[in-house]
Amino acid sequence: MDLVYSLLVMIRAHEESDTKSKRVTAAIRKQCEGWMAGTFSGVIRNGRDPLWVRRENNEWKLIPERVTAAREALSL
C-alpha cells in the first residue's frame, strides 16, 4: 500500500508541475503576442540573462572579460 501511495503522490506532483508549466508558458506567450501587436511595451523576462551581458538603463551592456570567454567557446 505504501508503494501505491507514493506513486499517487508522485503523479499529483507531476500534474502540479505540468499545470504550472502551462500557465507560465501561456503568460509568456500572451506577453509576446502583445509585444508583436504593439499593446505591450515592457521587457519580456524568461529565465536568466546571459552571463556575458548586464542590463543598465534599459539597454544591454557587454561584460568585456566574459564576452571574450563566450566568443572563445563559440569559436571552438
ABEGO torsion letter per residue (X at the ends): XAAAAAAAAAAAAAAAAAAAAAAAAAAAAAAAAAAAAGABABBBBBEBBBAABBBBGGBBBBBAAAAAAAAAAAAX
